[in-house]
């Protein structure tokens, strides 16, 4: 028994004392498996990722999310504001994986006779047929078929919303050839606003550039994009539009680009377009400072408006075309400059 106790004492004496670890700045904490909140907040929202991929405006992309058509890592997402990492997470729309196209913006000089819609049942030439690229594009704003000039095509939904929405106030400049010579009172009416069916249409600036007895050329600057807005404003005042050409959008001008020609925008031009809109609050303040239009009573509206229906040389009112004849299948010339019909006012001297 004594030998056993002495052996136990020798064993216990050889045990090393336990070391006490004191906190030190050199000791590194274990890596966290979950994302840091600040890193999550730095990720883009899901609707922004969809808009950047060319799926439409941010509002349209929000509709895709709320209707359950979007999946992230095979899980349906219906909550707006969800942040994702498009480089590490898999995003699908209607079961198809979201492509990651490079953001592109093209400037096109739209010729007369070309439409800006994605699909035309009459088979008329479209602006997208003039820009043979592999990207899925959509137009920023519109120009009617008989107008020409600068139009932007892109797959960037955020930029499209930034340039097309009236609340951002991006200026568009037009050269307009009209019948007759508008008086200073007519120009003032254009600046104060014209009462159209969907609201009051304003021209931010109007200048008379040249005039003759039969026609004149106006330079008009607008920050809105109502359907055929300029033509309807001038028709309301008794001046038919012969030709209409958009020459600038924001800081971007058409320059020497001929009808049918196009080119990609540089990164500097795209950033300049974003900056040309300015703060939203200042734009709204400018609009609120404009003179209010005095509207006539409903029963008297249209009493003094001039009759502006188009007639042919024989005096007959032309019938609308159905788009089934050979004229609706007319192709626009691909040679630059051949599709434009812009004319200078004719002199009567």
Phi and psi restraints in degrees (value plus and minus 20) as a CYANA .aco file:
   2 UNK   PHI     -89.2   -49.2
   2 UNK   PSI     -58.1   -18.1
   3 UNK   PHI     -85.4   -45.4
   3 UNK   PSI     -55.9   -15.9
   4 UNK   PHI     -87.1   -47.1
   4 UNK   PSI     -60.0   -20.0
   5 UNK   PHI     -88.8   -48.8
   5 UNK   PSI     -56.3   -16.3
   6 UNK   PHI     -87.4   -47.4
   6 UNK   PSI     -56.0   -16.0
   7 UNK   PHI     -85.0   -45.0
   7 UNK   PSI     -59.3   -19.3
   8 UNK   PHI     -86.0   -46.0
   8 UNK   PSI     -56.0   -16.0
   9 UNK   PHI     -88.8   -48.8
   9 UNK   PSI     -58.3   -18.3
  10 UNK   PHI     -85.1   -45.1
  10 UNK   PSI     -58.3   -18.3
  11 UNK   PHI     -85.6   -45.6
  11 UNK   PSI     -63.2   -23.2
  12 UNK   PHI     -90.2   -50.2
  12 UNK   PSI     -49.0    -9.0
  13 UNK   PHI     -92.9   -52.9
  13 UNK   PSI     -44.3    -4.3
  14 UNK   PHI    -101.7   -61.7
  14 UNK   PSI     -31.8     8.2
  15 UNK   PHI     -86.6   -46.6
  15 UNK   PSI     114.0   154.0
  16 UNK   PHI     -97.9   -57.9
  16 UNK   PSI     121.0   161.0
  17 UNK   PHI     -88.2   -48.2
  17 UNK   PSI     124.7   164.7
  18 UNK   PHI     -90.4   -50.4
  18 UNK   PSI     116.1   156.1
  19 UNK   PHI    -104.0   -64.0
  19 UNK   PSI     119.3   159.3
  20 UNK   PHI    -120.5   -80.5
  20 UNK   PSI     104.3   144.3
  21 UNK   PHI    -111.0   -71.0
  21 UNK   PSI     101.9   141.9
  22 UNK   PHI    -114.1   -74.1
  22 UNK   PSI     127.0   167.0
  23 UNK   PHI     -79.3   -39.3
  23 UNK   PSI     114.9   154.9
  24 UNK   PHI    -160.0  -120.0
  24 UNK   PSI     129.7   169.7
  25 UNK   PHI     -90.2   -50.2
  25 UNK   PSI     -38.1     1.9
  26 UNK   PHI    -100.0   -60.0
  26 UNK   PSI     -33.6     6.4
  27 UNK   PHI    -100.5   -60.5
  27 UNK   PSI     102.1   142.1
  28 UNK   PHI    -110.5   -70.5
  28 UNK   PSI     116.3   156.3
  29 UNK   PHI     -91.8   -51.8
  29 UNK   PSI     141.0   181.0
  30 UNK   PHI     -87.7   -47.7
  30 UNK   PSI     129.5   169.5
  31 UNK   PHI     -87.9   -47.9
  31 UNK   PSI     119.8   159.8
  32 UNK   PHI    -104.3   -64.3
  32 UNK   PSI     121.0   161.0
  33 UNK   PHI    -107.2   -67.2
  33 UNK   PSI     -42.9    -2.9
  34 UNK   PHI    -116.9   -76.9
  34 UNK   PSI     135.3   175.3
  35 UNK   PHI     -90.2   -50.2
  35 UNK   PSI     123.7   163.7
  36 UNK   PHI     -90.9   -50.9
  36 UNK   PSI     119.3   159.3
  37 UNK   PHI     -74.5   -34.5
  37 UNK   PSI     -58.3   -18.3
  38 UNK   PHI     -84.7   -44.7
  38 UNK   PSI     -53.7   -13.7
  39 UNK   PHI     -90.3   -50.3
  39 UNK   PSI     -56.9   -16.9
  40 UNK   PHI     -85.1   -45.1
  40 UNK   PSI     -61.6   -21.6
  41 UNK   PHI     -86.2   -46.2
  41 UNK   PSI     -44.1    -4.1
  42 UNK   PHI     -98.3   -58.3
  42 UNK   PSI     -35.0     5.0
  43 UNK   PHI     -93.2   -53.2
  43 UNK   PSI     129.6   169.6
  44 UNK   PHI     -92.6   -52.6
  44 UNK   PSI     133.5   173.5
  45 UNK   PHI     -93.5   -53.5
  45 UNK   PSI     135.0   175.0
  46 UNK   PHI     -82.0   -42.0
  46 UNK   PSI     -61.0   -21.0
  47 UNK   PHI     -85.8   -45.8
  47 UNK   PSI     -50.2   -10.2
  48 UNK   PHI     -91.4   -51.4
  48 UNK   PSI     -57.6   -17.6
  49 UNK   PHI     -83.0   -43.0
  49 UNK   PSI     -61.5   -21.5
  50 UNK   PHI     -86.4   -46.4
  50 UNK   PSI     -62.6   -22.6
  51 UNK   PHI     -85.7   -45.7
  51 UNK   PSI     -57.3   -17.3
  52 UNK   PHI     -87.8   -47.8
  52 UNK   PSI     -44.0    -4.0
  53 UNK   PHI    -104.2   -64.2
  53 UNK   PSI     -18.4    21.6
  54 UNK   PHI      67.8   107.8
  54 UNK   PSI       6.5    46.5
  55 UNK   PHI    -114.5   -74.5
  55 UNK   PSI      -6.4    33.6
  56 UNK   PHI      97.3   137.3
  56 UNK   PSI    -190.1  -150.1
  57 UNK   PHI     -90.0   -50.0
  57 UNK   PSI     148.1   188.1
  58 UNK   PHI     -85.3   -45.3
  58 UNK   PSI     -53.9   -13.9
  59 UNK   PHI     -85.8   -45.8
  59 UNK   PSI     -61.4   -21.4
  60 UNK   PHI     -83.5   -43.5
  60 UNK   PSI     -57.2   -17.2
  61 UNK   PHI     -89.0   -49.0
  61 UNK   PSI     -52.6   -12.6
  62 UNK   PHI     -84.0   -44.0
  62 UNK   PSI     -56.2   -16.2
  63 UNK   PHI     -85.4   -45.4
  63 UNK   PSI     -58.3   -18.3
  64 UNK   PHI     -79.7   -39.7
  64 UNK   PSI     -57.6   -17.6
  65 UNK   PHI     -92.7   -52.7
  65 UNK   PSI     -69.1   -29.1
  66 UNK   PHI     -87.4   -47.4
  66 UNK   PSI     -42.6    -2.6
  67 UNK   PHI    -109.4   -69.4
  67 UNK   PSI     -14.9    25.1
  68 UNK   PHI      58.1    98.1
  68 UNK   PSI       5.9    45.9
  69 UNK   PHI    -116.6   -76.6
  69 UNK   PSI     -21.1    18.9
  70 UNK   PHI    -133.6   -93.6
  70 UNK   PSI     114.5   154.5
  71 UNK   PHI    -142.5  -102.5
  71 UNK   PSI     121.5   161.5
  72 UNK   PHI    -144.4  -104.4
  72 UNK   PSI      97.1   137.1
  73 UNK   PHI      34.2    74.2
  73 UNK   PSI      25.7    65.7
  74 UNK   PHI      46.7    86.7
  74 UNK   PSI      -0.1    39.9
  75 UNK   PHI    -143.2  -103.2
  75 UNK   PSI     107.6   147.6
  76 UNK   PHI     -88.8   -48.8
  76 UNK   PSI     110.4   150.4
  77 UNK   PHI    -133.2   -93.2
  77 UNK   PSI     103.9   143.9
  78 UNK   PHI    -141.2  -101.2
  78 UNK   PSI     -21.1    18.9
  79 UNK   PHI    -114.0   -74.0
  79 UNK   PSI     104.2   144.2
  80 UNK   PHI     -91.6   -51.6
  80 UNK   PSI     126.9   166.9
  81 UNK   PHI      72.1   112.1
  81 UNK   PSI     -21.3    18.7
  82 UNK   PHI     -83.9   -43.9
  82 UNK   PSI     110.4   150.4
  83 UNK   PHI    -117.4   -77.4
  83 UNK   PSI     117.4   157.4
  84 UNK   PHI    -155.2  -115.2
  84 UNK   PSI     140.5   180.5
  85 UNK   PHI    -128.0   -88.0
  85 UNK   PSI      80.6   120.6
  86 UNK   PHI     -84.5   -44.5
  86 UNK   PSI     -37.8     2.2
  87 UNK   PHI    -105.0   -65.0
  87 UNK   PSI     -42.5    -2.5
  88 UNK   PHI    -134.9   -94.9
  88 UNK   PSI     -42.3    -2.3
  89 UNK   PHI    -127.0   -87.0
  89 UNK   PSI     131.6   171.6
  90 UNK   PHI    -117.4   -77.4
  90 UNK   PSI      99.2   139.2
  91 UNK   PHI    -129.3   -89.3
  91 UNK   PSI     110.3   150.3
  92 UNK   PHI    -147.5  -107.5
  92 UNK   PSI     123.8   163.8
  93 UNK   PHI    -138.4   -98.4
  93 UNK   PSI      99.5   139.5
  94 UNK   PHI      32.9    72.9
  94 UNK   PSI      16.4    56.4
  95 UNK   PHI      67.2   107.2
  95 UNK   PSI     -30.0    10.0
  96 UNK   PHI    -120.2   -80.2
  96 UNK   PSI     116.3   156.3
  97 UNK   PHI     -87.1   -47.1
  97 UNK   PSI     117.4   157.4
  98 UNK   PHI     -91.3   -51.3
  98 UNK   PSI     104.7   144.7
  99 UNK   PHI     -92.1   -52.1
  99 UNK   PSI     143.5   183.5
 100 UNK   PHI    -140.2  -100.2
 100 UNK   PSI      50.9    90.9
 101 UNK   PHI     -96.1   -56.1
 101 UNK   PSI     134.6   174.6
 102 UNK   PHI     -93.6   -53.6
 102 UNK   PSI     117.8   157.8
 103 UNK   PHI     -88.7   -48.7
 103 UNK   PSI     107.6   147.6
 104 UNK   PHI    -153.0  -113.0
 104 UNK   PSI     129.4   169.4
 105 UNK   PHI    -158.0  -118.0
 105 UNK   PSI     107.7   147.7
 106 UNK   PHI    -136.5   -96.5
 106 UNK   PSI     120.7   160.7
 107 UNK   PHI    -123.8   -83.8
 107 UNK   PSI     105.8   145.8
 108 UNK   PHI    -142.7  -102.7
 108 UNK   PSI     118.6   158.6
 109 UNK   PHI    -110.3   -70.3
 109 UNK   PSI      77.8   117.8
 110 UNK   PHI     -89.4   -49.4
 110 UNK   PSI     105.9   145.9
 111 UNK   PHI     -99.7   -59.7
 111 UNK   PSI     145.5   185.5
 112 UNK   PHI     -87.5   -47.5
 112 UNK   PSI     119.7   159.7
 113 UNK   PHI      75.7   115.7
 113 UNK   PSI     -19.4    20.6
 114 UNK   PHI    -129.7   -89.7
 114 UNK   PSI     116.9   156.9
 115 UNK   PHI    -118.8   -78.8
 115 UNK   PSI     139.6   179.6
 116 UNK   PHI    -126.7   -86.7
 116 UNK   PSI     -11.2    28.8
 117 UNK   PHI    -100.5   -60.5
 117 UNK   PSI     133.8   173.8
 118 UNK   PHI     -89.8   -49.8
 118 UNK   PSI     -54.8   -14.8
 119 UNK   PHI    -155.1  -115.1
 119 UNK   PSI     108.6   148.6
 120 UNK   PHI    -141.1  -101.1
 120 UNK   PSI      95.3   135.3
 121 UNK   PHI     -84.8   -44.8
 121 UNK   PSI     -40.8    -0.8
 122 UNK   PHI    -104.1   -64.1
 122 UNK   PSI     -27.1    12.9
 123 UNK   PHI      55.7    95.7
 123 UNK   PSI       3.1    43.1
 124 UNK   PHI     -95.4   -55.4
 124 UNK   PSI     137.8   177.8
 125 UNK   PHI     -81.3   -41.3
 125 UNK   PSI     122.5   162.5
 126 UNK   PHI    -135.1   -95.1
 126 UNK   PSI     139.4   179.4
 127 UNK   PHI     -84.7   -44.7
 127 UNK   PSI     -48.9    -8.9
 128 UNK   PHI     -90.8   -50.8
 128 UNK   PSI     -41.5    -1.5
 129 UNK   PHI     -93.8   -53.8
 129 UNK   PSI     -38.5     1.5
 130 UNK   PHI    -109.0   -69.0
 130 UNK   PSI     -32.0     8.0
 131 UNK   PHI    -138.6   -98.6
 131 UNK   PSI      67.6   107.6
 132 UNK   PHI     -98.8   -58.8
 132 UNK   PSI      60.9   100.9
 133 UNK   PHI    -142.3  -102.3
 133 UNK   PSI     146.5   186.5
 134 UNK   PHI    -105.8   -65.8
 134 UNK   PSI     -28.8    11.2
 135 UNK   PHI     -98.9   -58.9
 135 UNK   PSI     131.6   171.6
 136 UNK   PHI    -105.1   -65.1
 136 UNK   PSI      90.0   130.0
 137 UNK   PHI    -130.4   -90.4
 137 UNK   PSI     139.4   179.4
 138 UNK   PHI    -163.6  -123.6
 138 UNK   PSI     135.6   175.6
 139 UNK   PHI    -104.4   -64.4
 139 UNK   PSI     123.5   163.5
 140 UNK   PHI    -112.3   -72.3
 140 UNK   PSI      85.7   125.7
 141 UNK   PHI      57.2    97.2
 141 UNK   PSI    -191.7  -151.7
 142 UNK   PHI    -163.1  -123.1
 142 UNK   PSI     137.4   177.4
 143 UNK   PHI    -149.0  -109.0
 143 UNK   PSI     112.9   152.9
 144 UNK   PHI     -87.1   -47.1
 144 UNK   PSI     148.3   188.3
 145 UNK   PHI     -80.9   -40.9
 145 UNK   PSI     -55.5   -15.5
 146 UNK   PHI    -108.8   -68.8
 146 UNK   PSI     -17.8    22.2
 147 UNK   PHI    -121.8   -81.8
 147 UNK   PSI     141.6   181.6
 148 UNK   PHI    -155.5  -115.5
 148 UNK   PSI     152.9   192.9
 149 UNK   PHI     103.9   143.9
 149 UNK   PSI    -180.1  -140.1
 150 UNK   PHI     -93.9   -53.9
 150 UNK   PSI     107.8   147.8
 151 UNK   PHI    -161.5  -121.5
 151 UNK   PSI     122.8   162.8
 152 UNK   PHI    -125.6   -85.6
 152 UNK   PSI     115.7   155.7
 153 UNK   PHI    -138.5   -98.5
 153 UNK   PSI     114.4   154.4
 154 UNK   PHI    -173.6  -133.6
 154 UNK   PSI     148.0   188.0
 155 UNK   PHI    -135.4   -95.4
 155 UNK   PSI      -7.0    33.0
 156 UNK   PHI    -119.0   -79.0
 156 UNK   PSI      81.5   121.5
 157 UNK   PHI     -85.6   -45.6
 157 UNK   PSI     -55.3   -15.3
 158 UNK   PHI     -84.2   -44.2
 158 UNK   PSI     -65.4   -25.4
 159 UNK   PHI     -85.3   -45.3
 159 UNK   PSI     -59.0   -19.0
 160 UNK   PHI     -81.2   -41.2
 160 UNK   PSI     -64.0   -24.0
 161 UNK   PHI     -86.6   -46.6
 161 UNK   PSI     -55.6   -15.6
 162 UNK   PHI     -86.4   -46.4
 162 UNK   PSI     -55.3   -15.3
 163 UNK   PHI    -111.4   -71.4
 163 UNK   PSI     -47.4    -7.4
 164 UNK   PHI    -114.4   -74.4
 164 UNK   PSI     -47.3    -7.3
 165 UNK   PHI     -93.8   -53.8
 165 UNK   PSI     113.8   153.8
 166 UNK   PHI     -80.8   -40.8
 166 UNK   PSI     -46.3    -6.3
 167 UNK   PHI     -88.5   -48.5
 167 UNK   PSI     -39.1     0.9
 168 UNK   PHI    -107.3   -67.3
 168 UNK   PSI     -36.0     4.0
 169 UNK   PHI      43.4    83.4
 169 UNK   PSI      17.7    57.7
 170 UNK   PHI     -93.6   -53.6
 170 UNK   PSI     106.4   146.4
 171 UNK   PHI     -98.2   -58.2
 171 UNK   PSI     119.6   159.6
 172 UNK   PHI    -141.7  -101.7
 172 UNK   PSI     111.2   151.2
 173 UNK   PHI    -129.7   -89.7
 173 UNK   PSI     115.3   155.3
 174 UNK   PHI    -149.0  -109.0
 174 UNK   PSI     128.3   168.3
 175 UNK   PHI    -129.0   -89.0
 175 UNK   PSI     103.7   143.7
 176 UNK   PHI    -146.1  -106.1
 176 UNK   PSI     104.6   144.6
 177 UNK   PHI    -119.2   -79.2
 177 UNK   PSI     102.6   142.6
 178 UNK   PHI    -142.7  -102.7
 178 UNK   PSI     140.7   180.7
 179 UNK   PHI     -98.6   -58.6
 179 UNK   PSI     116.7   156.7
 180 UNK   PHI      60.5   100.5
 180 UNK   PSI    -194.2  -154.2
 181 UNK   PHI    -139.6   -99.6
 181 UNK   PSI      89.9   129.9
 182 UNK   PHI     -85.3   -45.3
 182 UNK   PSI     117.0   157.0
 183 UNK   PHI     -99.9   -59.9
 183 UNK   PSI     144.5   184.5
 184 UNK   PHI     -77.0   -37.0
 184 UNK   PSI     -52.1   -12.1
 185 UNK   PHI     -85.8   -45.8
 185 UNK   PSI     -57.8   -17.8
 186 UNK   PHI     -84.8   -44.8
 186 UNK   PSI     -63.4   -23.4
 187 UNK   PHI     -83.4   -43.4
 187 UNK   PSI     -57.4   -17.4
 188 UNK   PHI     -87.0   -47.0
 188 UNK   PSI     -56.6   -16.6
 189 UNK   PHI     -82.4   -42.4
 189 UNK   PSI     -59.1   -19.1
 190 UNK   PHI     -84.0   -44.0
 190 UNK   PSI     -56.7   -16.7
 191 UNK   PHI     -93.1   -53.1
 191 UNK   PSI     -57.8   -17.8
 192 UNK   PHI     -94.7   -54.7
 192 UNK   PSI     -49.9    -9.9
 193 UNK   PHI     104.1   144.1
 193 UNK   PSI     125.1   165.1
 194 UNK   PHI    -137.7   -97.7
 194 UNK   PSI     113.8   153.8
 195 UNK   PHI    -101.5   -61.5
 195 UNK   PSI      86.2   126.2
 196 UNK   PHI    -121.4   -81.4
 196 UNK   PSI     157.0   197.0
 197 UNK   PHI     -83.0   -43.0
 197 UNK   PSI     -59.7   -19.7
 198 UNK   PHI    -115.4   -75.4
 198 UNK   PSI     -11.7    28.3
 199 UNK   PHI     119.6   159.6
 199 UNK   PSI    -195.6  -155.6
 200 UNK   PHI    -106.1   -66.1
 200 UNK   PSI     109.8   149.8
 201 UNK   PHI    -126.5   -86.5
 201 UNK   PSI     106.6   146.6
 202 UNK   PHI    -131.9   -91.9
 202 UNK   PSI     130.9   170.9
 203 UNK   PHI    -129.5   -89.5
 203 UNK   PSI     102.4   142.4
 204 UNK   PHI     -85.6   -45.6
 204 UNK   PSI     -60.0   -20.0
 205 UNK   PHI    -163.3  -123.3
 205 UNK   PSI     124.0   164.0
 206 UNK   PHI    -159.6  -119.6
 206 UNK   PSI     108.7   148.7
 207 UNK   PHI    -154.3  -114.3
 207 UNK   PSI     120.4   160.4
 208 UNK   PHI    -108.6   -68.6
 208 UNK   PSI      91.7   131.7
 209 UNK   PHI    -107.1   -67.1
 209 UNK   PSI     -60.1   -20.1
 210 UNK   PHI    -176.2  -136.2
 210 UNK   PSI     135.1   175.1
 211 UNK   PHI    -171.6  -131.6
 211 UNK   PSI     127.7   167.7
 212 UNK   PHI    -158.6  -118.6
 212 UNK   PSI    -196.7  -156.7
 213 UNK   PHI     -88.3   -48.3
 213 UNK   PSI     -53.1   -13.1
 214 UNK   PHI    -116.9   -76.9
 214 UNK   PSI     -46.8    -6.8
 215 UNK   PHI    -176.0  -136.0
 215 UNK   PSI     146.4   186.4
 216 UNK   PHI    -163.1  -123.1
 216 UNK   PSI     142.9   182.9
 217 UNK   PHI    -140.0  -100.0
 217 UNK   PSI     103.3   143.3
 218 UNK   PHI    -129.5   -89.5
 218 UNK   PSI     125.9   165.9
 219 UNK   PHI    -128.3   -88.3
 219 UNK   PSI      98.0   138.0
 220 UNK   PHI    -141.6  -101.6
 220 UNK   PSI     119.2   159.2
 221 UNK   PHI    -141.1  -101.1
 221 UNK   PSI     102.7   142.7
 222 UNK   PHI    -145.1  -105.1
 222 UNK   PSI     135.8   175.8
 223 UNK   PHI    -141.1  -101.1
 223 UNK   PSI       0.1    40.1
 224 UNK   PHI    -145.1  -105.1
 224 UNK   PSI     159.0   199.0
 225 UNK   PHI    -168.7  -128.7
 225 UNK   PSI      28.0    68.0
 226 UNK   PHI     -88.9   -48.9
 226 UNK   PSI     139.4   179.4
 227 UNK   PHI     -82.9   -42.9
 227 UNK   PSI     101.4   141.4
 228 UNK   PHI      28.4    68.4
 228 UNK   PSI      23.7    63.7
 229 UNK   PHI     -82.8   -42.8
 229 UNK   PSI     -70.0   -30.0
 230 UNK   PHI     -85.7   -45.7
 230 UNK   PSI     -63.0   -23.0
 231 UNK   PHI     -81.5   -41.5
 231 UNK   PSI     -61.4   -21.4
 232 UNK   PHI     -91.8   -51.8
 232 UNK   PSI     -57.0   -17.0
 233 UNK   PHI     -82.4   -42.4
 233 UNK   PSI     -66.7   -26.7
 234 UNK   PHI     -92.8   -52.8
 234 UNK   PSI     -55.2   -15.2
 235 UNK   PHI     -84.0   -44.0
 235 UNK   PSI     -54.9   -14.9
 236 UNK   PHI     -81.1   -41.1
 236 UNK   PSI     -50.6   -10.6
 237 UNK   PHI    -118.3   -78.3
 237 UNK   PSI     -12.3    27.7
 238 UNK   PHI      68.9   108.9
 238 UNK   PSI      -2.2    37.8
 239 UNK   PHI    -141.3  -101.3
 239 UNK   PSI      91.8   131.8
 240 UNK   PHI     -96.7   -56.7
 240 UNK   PSI     119.1   159.1
 241 UNK   PHI    -106.3   -66.3
 241 UNK   PSI     100.9   140.9
 242 UNK   PHI    -104.2   -64.2
 242 UNK   PSI     -64.3   -24.3
 243 UNK   PHI    -166.2  -126.2
 243 UNK   PSI     127.8   167.8
 244 UNK   PHI    -161.1  -121.1
 244 UNK   PSI     110.2   150.2
 245 UNK   PHI    -157.9  -117.9
 245 UNK   PSI     104.3   144.3
 246 UNK   PHI    -106.9   -66.9
 246 UNK   PSI     104.7   144.7
 247 UNK   PHI    -131.3   -91.3
 247 UNK   PSI     -31.8     8.2
 248 UNK   PHI    -178.3  -138.3
 248 UNK   PSI     128.3   168.3
 249 UNK   PHI    -152.3  -112.3
 249 UNK   PSI      92.9   132.9
 250 UNK   PHI      40.8    80.8
 250 UNK   PSI    -148.0  -108.0
 251 UNK   PHI    -106.8   -66.8
 251 UNK   PSI     -20.6    19.4
 252 UNK   PHI    -119.6   -79.6
 252 UNK   PSI     105.6   145.6
 253 UNK   PHI    -133.1   -93.1
 253 UNK   PSI     136.8   176.8
 254 UNK   PHI     -87.5   -47.5
 254 UNK   PSI     -55.7   -15.7
 255 UNK   PHI      44.7    84.7
 255 UNK   PSI    -156.6  -116.6
 256 UNK   PHI    -114.2   -74.2
 256 UNK   PSI      -7.4    32.6
 257 UNK   PHI     -88.1   -48.1
 257 UNK   PSI     104.6   144.6
 258 UNK   PHI    -106.9   -66.9
 258 UNK   PSI     139.8   179.8
 259 UNK   PHI     -74.9   -34.9
 259 UNK   PSI     110.3   150.3
 260 UNK   PHI      71.9   111.9
 260 UNK   PSI     -34.1     5.9
 261 UNK   PHI    -107.2   -67.2
 261 UNK   PSI     134.1   174.1
 262 UNK   PHI    -170.0  -130.0
 262 UNK   PSI     142.0   182.0
 263 UNK   PHI    -177.1  -137.1
 263 UNK   PSI     132.8   172.8
 264 UNK   PHI     -96.1   -56.1
 264 UNK   PSI     129.2   169.2
 265 UNK   PHI    -104.2   -64.2
 265 UNK   PSI     128.5   168.5
 266 UNK   PHI    -100.4   -60.4
 266 UNK   PSI     145.4   185.4
 267 UNK   PHI     -81.1   -41.1
 267 UNK   PSI     -57.9   -17.9
 268 UNK   PHI     -85.3   -45.3
 268 UNK   PSI     -58.4   -18.4
 269 UNK   PHI     -87.0   -47.0
 269 UNK   PSI     -58.1   -18.1
 270 UNK   PHI     -85.8   -45.8
 270 UNK   PSI     -64.0   -24.0
 271 UNK   PHI     -86.7   -46.7
 271 UNK   PSI     -54.0   -14.0
 272 UNK   PHI     -86.3   -46.3
 272 UNK   PSI     -56.1   -16.1
 273 UNK   PHI     -83.8   -43.8
 273 UNK   PSI     -61.8   -21.8
 274 UNK   PHI     -82.0   -42.0
 274 UNK   PSI     -60.5   -20.5
 275 UNK   PHI     -95.0   -55.0
 275 UNK   PSI     -38.7     1.3
 276 UNK   PHI     -93.9   -53.9
 276 UNK   PSI     -32.7     7.3
 277 UNK   PHI     -98.6   -58.6
 277 UNK   PSI     -55.3   -15.3
 278 UNK   PHI      57.9    97.9
 278 UNK   PSI     153.4   193.4
 279 UNK   PHI     -84.3   -44.3
 279 UNK   PSI     127.8   167.8
 280 UNK   PHI     -87.2   -47.2
 280 UNK   PSI     -61.6   -21.6
 281 UNK   PHI     -82.6   -42.6
 281 UNK   PSI     -59.5   -19.5
 282 UNK   PHI     -87.1   -47.1
 282 UNK   PSI     -55.7   -15.7
 283 UNK   PHI     -86.0   -46.0
 283 UNK   PSI     -61.4   -21.4
 284 UNK   PHI     -86.4   -46.4
 284 UNK   PSI     -54.2   -14.2
 285 UNK   PHI     -86.9   -46.9
 285 UNK   PSI     -58.6   -18.6
 286 UNK   PHI     -84.1   -44.1
 286 UNK   PSI     -59.2   -19.2
 287 UNK   PHI     -87.5   -47.5
 287 UNK   PSI     -58.1   -18.1
 288 UNK   PHI     -89.2   -49.2
 288 UNK   PSI     -41.7    -1.7
 289 UNK   PHI    -104.0   -64.0
 289 UNK   PSI     -26.3    13.7
 290 UNK   PHI     -91.0   -51.0
 290 UNK   PSI     129.4   169.4
 291 UNK   PHI     -83.1   -43.1
 291 UNK   PSI     121.2   161.2
 292 UNK   PHI     -98.5   -58.5
 292 UNK   PSI     123.0   163.0
 293 UNK   PHI    -103.6   -63.6
 293 UNK   PSI     109.5   149.5
 294 UNK   PHI    -103.6   -63.6
 294 UNK   PSI      92.1   132.1
 295 UNK   PHI    -107.9   -67.9
 295 UNK   PSI     120.9   160.9
 296 UNK   PHI     -97.7   -57.7
 296 UNK   PSI     135.5   175.5
 297 UNK   PHI     -76.8   -36.8
 297 UNK   PSI     130.0   170.0
 298 UNK   PHI     -79.3   -39.3
 298 UNK   PSI     -56.2   -16.2
 299 UNK   PHI     -91.7   -51.7
 299 UNK   PSI     -38.6     1.4
 300 UNK   PHI    -122.1   -82.1
 300 UNK   PSI     -22.6    17.4
 301 UNK   PHI     -87.1   -47.1
 301 UNK   PSI     117.3   157.3
 302 UNK   PHI      64.5   104.5
 302 UNK   PSI     -20.3    19.7
 303 UNK   PHI     -90.1   -50.1
 303 UNK   PSI     -55.6   -15.6
 304 UNK   PHI    -129.6   -89.6
 304 UNK   PSI      -9.7    30.3
 305 UNK   PHI     -95.0   -55.0
 305 UNK   PSI     118.1   158.1
 306 UNK   PHI     -91.0   -51.0
 306 UNK   PSI     131.7   171.7
 307 UNK   PHI    -100.0   -60.0
 307 UNK   PSI     100.5   140.5
 308 UNK   PHI    -140.9  -100.9
 308 UNK   PSI      -3.1    36.9
 309 UNK   PHI     -85.9   -45.9
 309 UNK   PSI     116.3   156.3
 310 UNK   PHI     -94.4   -54.4
 310 UNK   PSI     120.6   160.6
 311 UNK   PHI    -150.7  -110.7
 311 UNK   PSI     135.0   175.0
 312 UNK   PHI    -103.3   -63.3
 312 UNK   PSI     155.9   195.9
 313 UNK   PHI     -84.0   -44.0
 313 UNK   PSI     -43.4    -3.4
 314 UNK   PHI    -108.1   -68.1
 314 UNK   PSI     -21.0    19.0
 315 UNK   PHI      72.8   112.8
 315 UNK   PSI     -23.4    16.6
 316 UNK   PHI    -108.5   -68.5
 316 UNK   PSI     126.1   166.1
 317 UNK   PHI     -99.0   -59.0
 317 UNK   PSI     104.3   144.3
 318 UNK   PHI     -86.8   -46.8
 318 UNK   PSI     123.2   163.2
 319 UNK   PHI    -108.0   -68.0
 319 UNK   PSI     126.0   166.0
 320 UNK   PHI     -85.7   -45.7
 320 UNK   PSI     123.3   163.3
 321 UNK   PHI    -104.0   -64.0
 321 UNK   PSI     122.5   162.5
 322 UNK   PHI    -108.2   -68.2
 322 UNK   PSI     -33.6     6.4
 323 UNK   PHI      66.7   106.7
 323 UNK   PSI     -10.1    29.9
 324 UNK   PHI    -120.3   -80.3
 324 UNK   PSI     -29.2    10.8
 325 UNK   PHI    -104.3   -64.3
 325 UNK   PSI    -197.2  -157.2
 326 UNK   PHI     -91.9   -51.9
 326 UNK   PSI     -45.9    -5.9
 327 UNK   PHI     -86.0   -46.0
 327 UNK   PSI     -49.8    -9.8
 328 UNK   PHI     -93.1   -53.1
 328 UNK   PSI     -35.5     4.5
 329 UNK   PHI    -121.7   -81.7
 329 UNK   PSI      -5.5    34.5
 330 UNK   PHI     -86.7   -46.7
 330 UNK   PSI     112.9   152.9
 331 UNK   PHI    -113.6   -73.6
 331 UNK   PSI     124.7   164.7
 332 UNK   PHI    -103.5   -63.5
 332 UNK   PSI     117.8   157.8
 333 UNK   PHI     -82.4   -42.4
 333 UNK   PSI     116.1   156.1
 334 UNK   PHI    -103.9   -63.9
 334 UNK   PSI     -28.3    11.7
 335 UNK   PHI     -96.4   -56.4
 335 UNK   PSI     107.9   147.9
 336 UNK   PHI     -79.2   -39.2
 336 UNK   PSI     116.9   156.9
 337 UNK   PHI      68.1   108.1
 337 UNK   PSI     -30.8     9.2
 338 UNK   PHI    -105.5   -65.5
 338 UNK   PSI     -39.3     0.7
 339 UNK   PHI    -113.8   -73.8
 339 UNK   PSI     -24.3    15.7
 340 UNK   PHI    -106.8   -66.8
 340 UNK   PSI     121.8   161.8
 341 UNK   PHI    -142.6  -102.6
 341 UNK   PSI       4.1    44.1
 342 UNK   PHI     -86.3   -46.3
 342 UNK   PSI     109.8   149.8
 343 UNK   PHI    -145.9  -105.9
 343 UNK   PSI     133.9   173.9
 344 UNK   PHI    -106.8   -66.8
 344 UNK   PSI     132.3   172.3
 345 UNK   PHI     -77.9   -37.9
 345 UNK   PSI     117.4   157.4
 346 UNK   PHI    -100.1   -60.1
 346 UNK   PSI     118.3   158.3
 347 UNK   PHI    -108.4   -68.4
 347 UNK   PSI     120.0   160.0
 348 UNK   PHI    -112.4   -72.4
 348 UNK   PSI     -22.0    18.0
